[in-house]
Amino acid sequence: YFFGRAMEGFFASYIGEVGFLAFYVGAIVVAILPTYLKNQDNPRYRSLGASGAVSAVLFAFILLQPWTTILVFFIPLPAILYAIGFVCFSIYMGKRGGDNINHSAHLWGAVYGVVVTLAIEPRVFEAFLQQLGNPRFM
């Protein structure tokens, strides 16, 4: 919710009023696709949700504002540190398994968010690197 509004404006300015919706729906599809292909012959496998799309929005936002404070269980963290921790945790939990959460969708959603944002506006990458070089905490 907090970063979604900022990203809605960003995508609307580049790809029109339905740009954010298209980005979000595309993220749902792309995030679930690898897991679907891996489990398409497994009738017991179930996966549902939009968490991959939420990851896409969050990681697109982190490209724009890497030092923004994100509260994680009421603990303030710079967004870029949250992103690193989120990726590490998702990889670990995806390999560990057993919790009925599609961590792969979170990772693919994050990748989608970064790739699509950079495809729409490549200058975001240079701005991201500049911001990383000038940390502003909390």
C-alpha positions as a Markdown table, in Angstrom:
| # | Residue | x | y | z |
|---|---|---|---|---|
| 1 | Tyr | 0.0 | 0.0 | 0.0 |
| 2 | Phe | 2.7 | 2.5 | 1.0 |
| 3 | Phe | 4.9 | 2.1 | -2.0 |
| 4 | Gly | 2.1 | 1.1 | -4.4 |
| 5 | Arg | 0.8 | 4.6 | -4.9 |
| 6 | Ala | 4.3 | 5.9 | -5.8 |
| 7 | Met | 4.7 | 3.1 | -8.4 |
| 8 | Glu | 1.2 | 3.7 | -9.7 |
| 9 | Gly | 2.2 | 7.2 | -10.6 |
| 10 | Phe | 5.5 | 6.1 | -12.1 |
| 11 | Phe | 3.9 | 3.6 | -14.4 |
| 12 | Ala | 1.0 | 5.9 | -15.3 |
| 13 | Ser | 3.5 | 8.6 | -16.4 |
| 14 | Tyr | 5.3 | 6.2 | -18.8 |
| 15 | Ile | 2.6 | 3.7 | -20.0 |
| 16 | Gly | -0.7 | 5.4 | -19.3 |
| 17 | Glu | -3.5 | 5.2 | -16.8 |
| 18 | Val | -3.8 | 1.4 | -17.0 |
| 19 | Gly | 0.0 | 1.0 | -16.9 |
| 20 | Phe | 0.2 | 0.0 | -13.3 |
| 21 | Leu | -2.6 | -2.5 | -13.6 |
| 22 | Ala | -0.8 | -4.1 | -16.6 |
| 23 | Phe | 2.4 | -4.2 | -14.7 |
| 24 | Tyr | 0.7 | -5.8 | -11.7 |
| 25 | Val | -1.2 | -8.4 | -13.7 |
| 26 | Gly | 1.9 | -9.2 | -15.7 |
| 27 | Ala | 3.8 | -9.7 | -12.5 |
| 28 | Ile | 1.3 | -12.2 | -11.3 |
| 29 | Val | 1.6 | -14.3 | -14.4 |
| 30 | Val | 5.4 | -14.0 | -14.7 |
| 31 | Ala | 6.0 | -14.8 | -11.0 |
| 32 | Ile | 3.9 | -17.9 | -11.0 |
| 33 | Leu | 5.0 | -19.3 | -14.4 |
| 34 | Pro | 8.3 | -21.0 | -13.4 |
| 35 | Thr | 6.6 | -22.8 | -10.5 |
| 36 | Tyr | 3.6 | -23.7 | -12.7 |
| 37 | Leu | 5.9 | -25.2 | -15.4 |
| 38 | Lys | 7.8 | -27.1 | -12.7 |
| 39 | Asn | 4.6 | -28.6 | -11.2 |
| 40 | Gln | 2.2 | -28.8 | -14.1 |
| 41 | Asp | 2.0 | -32.6 | -13.9 |
| 42 | Asn | 1.6 | -32.6 | -10.2 |
| 43 | Pro | -2.1 | -32.8 | -9.4 |
| 44 | Arg | -1.4 | -32.2 | -5.6 |
| 45 | Tyr | 0.4 | -28.9 | -6.1 |
| 46 | Arg | -1.5 | -25.7 | -5.4 |
| 47 | Ser | -0.4 | -22.1 | -5.6 |
| 48 | Leu | -2.5 | -19.0 | -5.5 |
| 49 | Gly | -1.9 | -15.4 | -4.6 |
| 50 | Ala | -0.5 | -12.1 | -5.6 |
| 51 | Ser | 2.6 | -12.0 | -3.5 |
| 52 | Gly | 4.8 | -12.2 | -6.6 |
| 53 | Ala | 3.2 | -9.1 | -7.9 |
| 54 | Val | 3.6 | -7.4 | -4.6 |
| 55 | Ser | 7.3 | -8.3 | -4.7 |
| 56 | Ala | 7.4 | -6.8 | -8.2 |
| 57 | Val | 6.0 | -3.5 | -7.0 |
| 58 | Leu | 8.2 | -3.4 | -4.0 |
| 59 | Phe | 11.4 | -4.0 | -5.9 |
| 60 | Ala | 10.5 | -1.5 | -8.6 |
| 61 | Phe | 10.0 | 1.0 | -5.7 |
| 62 | Ile | 13.4 | 0.1 | -4.2 |
| 63 | Leu | 15.0 | 0.9 | -7.5 |
| 64 | Leu | 13.6 | 4.4 | -7.2 |
| 65 | Gln | 14.1 | 4.9 | -3.5 |
| 66 | Pro | 16.7 | 2.5 | -2.1 |
| 67 | Trp | 17.3 | 4.4 | 1.1 |
| 68 | Thr | 13.6 | 4.9 | 2.0 |
| 69 | Thr | 12.8 | 3.4 | 5.4 |
| 70 | Ile | 10.7 | 0.3 | 5.4 |
| 71 | Leu | 9.3 | -1.0 | 8.7 |
| 72 | Val | 9.8 | -4.7 | 9.2 |
| 73 | Phe | 7.9 | -5.9 | 12.2 |
| 74 | Phe | 8.2 | -2.3 | 13.4 |
| 75 | Ile | 12.0 | -2.2 | 12.9 |
| 76 | Pro | 13.1 | 0.5 | 10.5 |
| 77 | Leu | 15.4 | -0.7 | 7.7 |
| 78 | Pro | 16.7 | 1.0 | 4.6 |
| 79 | Ala | 14.8 | -0.5 | 1.6 |
| 80 | Ile | 17.9 | -1.7 | 0.0 |
| 81 | Leu | 18.9 | -3.7 | 3.1 |
| 82 | Tyr | 15.4 | -5.1 | 3.3 |
| 83 | Ala | 15.7 | -6.2 | -0.4 |
| 84 | Ile | 19.0 | -8.0 | 0.2 |
| 85 | Gly | 17.5 | -9.8 | 3.3 |
| 86 | Phe | 14.3 | -10.6 | 1.4 |
| 87 | Val | 16.2 | -12.2 | -1.5 |
| 88 | Cys | 18.4 | -14.2 | 0.8 |
| 89 | Phe | 15.5 | -15.4 | 2.9 |
| 90 | Ser | 13.4 | -16.3 | -0.1 |
| 91 | Ile | 16.2 | -18.3 | -1.6 |
| 92 | Tyr | 16.8 | -20.1 | 1.7 |
| 93 | Met | 13.2 | -20.9 | 2.3 |
| 94 | Gly | 12.6 | -21.9 | -1.3 |
| 95 | Lys | 15.3 | -24.5 | -1.0 |
| 96 | Arg | 14.2 | -25.6 | 2.5 |
| 97 | Gly | 10.5 | -25.8 | 1.6 |
| 98 | Gly | 7.8 | -27.3 | 3.7 |
| 99 | Asp | 6.0 | -24.1 | 4.6 |
| 100 | Asn | 3.5 | -24.1 | 1.7 |
| 101 | Ile | 4.7 | -20.7 | 0.5 |
| 102 | Asn | 5.8 | -20.2 | -3.1 |
| 103 | His | 9.1 | -18.4 | -2.4 |
| 104 | Ser | 10.1 | -18.8 | -6.0 |
| 105 | Ala | 7.1 | -16.5 | -7.0 |
| 106 | His | 8.5 | -13.8 | -4.7 |
| 107 | Leu | 11.9 | -14.0 | -6.4 |
| 108 | Trp | 10.5 | -14.0 | -9.9 |
| 109 | Gly | 8.2 | -11.1 | -9.0 |
| 110 | Ala | 11.2 | -9.1 | -7.7 |
| 111 | Val | 13.1 | -9.8 | -10.9 |
| 112 | Tyr | 10.1 | -8.9 | -13.0 |
| 113 | Gly | 9.7 | -5.6 | -11.1 |
| 114 | Val | 13.3 | -4.6 | -11.7 |
| 115 | Val | 13.5 | -5.7 | -15.3 |
| 116 | Val | 10.2 | -4.1 | -16.4 |
| 117 | Thr | 11.1 | -0.8 | -14.5 |
| 118 | Leu | 14.5 | -0.6 | -16.2 |
| 119 | Ala | 13.0 | -1.5 | -19.6 |
| 120 | Ile | 10.5 | 1.3 | -19.3 |
| 121 | Glu | 13.0 | 3.8 | -18.0 |
| 122 | Pro | 16.7 | 2.8 | -18.3 |
| 123 | Arg | 17.9 | 5.9 | -16.6 |
| 124 | Val | 16.5 | 4.5 | -13.3 |
| 125 | Phe | 19.6 | 2.3 | -13.0 |
| 126 | Glu | 22.0 | 5.2 | -13.1 |
| 127 | Ala | 19.9 | 7.1 | -10.6 |
| 128 | Phe | 19.8 | 4.0 | -8.4 |
| 129 | Leu | 23.6 | 3.7 | -8.4 |
| 130 | Gln | 23.9 | 7.4 | -7.6 |
| 131 | Gln | 21.6 | 7.0 | -4.7 |
| 132 | Leu | 23.4 | 3.9 | -3.4 |
| 133 | Gly | 26.6 | 6.0 | -3.4 |
| 134 | Asn | 24.9 | 8.7 | -1.2 |
| 135 | Pro | 23.3 | 6.8 | 1.7 |
| 136 | Arg | 20.8 | 8.5 | 3.8 |
| 137 | Phe | 19.7 | 6.5 | 6.7 |
| 138 | Met | 16.3 | 6.8 | 8.3 |
